Amino acid sequence: MATTPTGQRAVWTALILLTATIAAAAAGVIDHLGGAGVPDAILVGGSAFAGTTLLLLGVAHFLSGRG
């Protein structure tokens, strides 16, 4: 049974968000271990999540042939 394009899109989106979550957690922990407070580490993690998500969505769009 073939996967529909919509199903593939959902899987790729889930993988992108999972990767961004892991990157955000790592960035926040590294920042906190470096001496930053919890609020600053949360901001760093959020920025890492947003940056990773935008980068990977851009790559996915480019690789889809529509970009």
N, C-alpha and C positions, 0 to 999 in steps of 0.2 A: 504494500500500500504506500503510495507516494504521499509525502508531506505537502500540504498546500502552502502557497506563498505566505498566507496569513499566519499559519502555524510556524513556519520558519522565522518569520518576523518576530513572533512572540518569544521563540527560543533565543534568538539573537539578542533581543532586548533584555531578557532575563539574564543572559550571560554578561552583557555589558554592565547592567546594574550590579550584579554580584561582584564583578571585577572592580567596579568603582567603590563599592562598599569595603572591600578588602584593602584597597589603596587608601581610602579615607581612614580606616581604623589604624593602619600602619603609620600613616603620617601623624595622626593624633597622638598615638602612643610614643612615637619617636620625639615629637615636640614636647610632650609632657616629661619624658625621661631626660630631655635636654634642659629642664629647669623652668619651663613655662607653666603657668597656672592652668587649671582645668578649663576655664572659659577660653583662654587663648588656644589651647589644644583642640577644643571643639571647633573653633573658627578655622583652624588649619585643616582639620579633618573635613569640614564642610567645603572648604575651597578645593581640597584634593578631590573630593567626590564630584563636584561640579566640573572641574577641569578634566578629570578622567572620563566622565560621561560625555561631555561635549567632544572630546578628542575621539573617543571610540565610535560615537554616533557619526561623526564626520568621516571616519575611515570606512564605516559600514556603508554610508551613502556613496562614497567614492567607489568602493568595490562593487556596488550593485550595478554600476554602469550608467546610473542616472546623474552622476555628479561631474 
